[in-house]
Amino acid sequence: MRNDLEIVVAADLNWGIGLNGTQTLVIPEDRRHFREVTGRGTVIVGRRTLLDFPGGRPLKNRRNIVLTRDGSFHAEGAETARGVEEALSLCAQDGAVFVIGGESIYKAFLPYCRRAHVTRIFANAENDAFFPELDKLPGWRLTDPGEEKESGGLRYAFQTWEKDG
């Protein structure tokens, strides 16, 4: 079973990631960073997160695996998986695999991940979806705090977190 997946997420100071199905704090540089990090591999995404993408379409130049319990769901250009085990089976032979959200997908795949690319936004927004608090989870450590930057009045840093073992 794979345990080398990576996570890509943008989270505020409270580890908030979204409200009403969409990202609350958007930084253009984070979008570019996301493309750079994930552009070389497979992405695992939840159905609701996929539907929040432009046009509700899979990401270009990446293999897209959509996790959904909706047996009738189909997205052109993506494969569907009905559970974690099926998604892991689909990407078993792939190189880099990135878990890209949303909340329930992050939580389900966190045990299979070894690295998290976190765009930490030094602000608080109203959120109803949250990423697990890596700073409070055993085995996770901040290995690169990133350089603090600013965009549109928001301070942020591209951080790297890694799981021991």
N, C-alpha and C positions, 0 to 999 in steps of 0.2 A: 504494500500500500504506500502511495506517495506521501512524503512528509516534507517536500521541498517547494511547496507552492509559495507564492509571494502575494502580498496584499498591496493595493494602491488605494489610498483614501485621503480625503481632505477633511480635517476635523478641527473644530474650534477648541477653545480652552476647556470646555466641559465635555469634550469628545463628541459634540453634536455634529451630525452629518446631513440632516435634512429636515424638512417640514412639508407636510402634505405631498409627499412623493417627489420632491425636487430638492436640489442642493440649495442651502440657504445663503452661503457666502461663496461667491464666484470670483476667482482671480484669473485673468487671462493667462498669466505665466504658469499657473497651476495646470491649465488645460494643455499648454505646450509640453510641460513636464510629463503629464500623463501620457501624451502621445509618444514622447521619447522613450519612456520606460516600457510601455506595453506594446509598442509598435513592432516588437520582434517576437511576439509569442501568441499564446492562446489566452483568451480571457474567459472567465466564468462570471456570469452576471445573472441576477434575478430578473424575472419577467417585468416587474414593475419598474425597475431601474432601466431596463432596455427601453421600455415605452417612454421614458423621460429623455432619451437621447434624441438628437435632431431627427425629426421624421419618424421616430420610433424604430429606427433601423439599426441593424448590427454595425459595429465599428469596422471601418475599412482596413484592409491589409493585416487583419488578425483573424485567427480562428475564433469564432464566438460560440460558446456553449451557454445556453440559457437554461437555468434551473427553474422549473415550474411544476406545480401540481395540476395545472390545467391541461388535461389530456388532449384538448382540441387546439391548443396554442401552436401556431407555426409562424416563424419569421423567416422570410427569404434571406438566405445567406448565413443562417445560423443553424446549429444543431440543438435539439432540446434534450434535457435530462430530467427525469422525474424525481431524482433524489441525489444525495451526495455521492453514494457509491457508484451510481450510473455515470455521474459527471467525472469522477475520478477514473473510472474505467475508460471513458471516451478519450481522456487526455493522458493515459498511461504512458504512451510512447512519445509524447510531445516534449520539447525542450523546456523553455520558460513558460510557466503557467501563472497567470495573475488573477486573483480574486478581486473584483471591482465593485461589489455591492449588490444590493443594499444591506440594511442592518441585519436581517435574518440570514442572509448569505454569508456575511462576514462572520457571524457567530457560528454558523454551521461548519465553515471551513477553517476557522482559526486553529484547531488542533492539527491540521495538515500543513500549516504554514511555518516557514522558518524565518521569513523576513517581511517587514512591513515598511513600505515607502509612504510616509505620512507627511502630507503638507499640513503643518501645524499652523493654524491661523490664530493669531494672538488677539482674539476678540470673542465675544459671546453673542450668539444669535438665538432667536426662538427656534427650538428644534423639537420634533417628536420622534426622531430617529437618532440613535447613538451608536458609536463604535465602542467596542470593549476598551476599558481604560487600561492600556498596556502598562502604564506606570504602576498599576496596582496588581498586575497579574504575575504570579510566580514564573520565573524563567525568562521573562522578556526584559530586555535592557536596551536603553538608548545607546547606539554605537556611533551615531553621527548626529549631533544636534543641528547641523546645518547653519548656514549663514543667514542672519536675519535680513529680510528685504522688505520693501514696501511697494504696494500697488493700489492705486485708487483709495488711499487712506487706510488700507488694511496692512498690518504687519504680518509677516509669515516667514516660515523657514521650511525647506525641504529636509526632513529628518529621515534617518534610517534606524529602525528598531530590529533587533534580532533575538531569536529564541535560542536559549542555551541547549546544547545537546542535539 
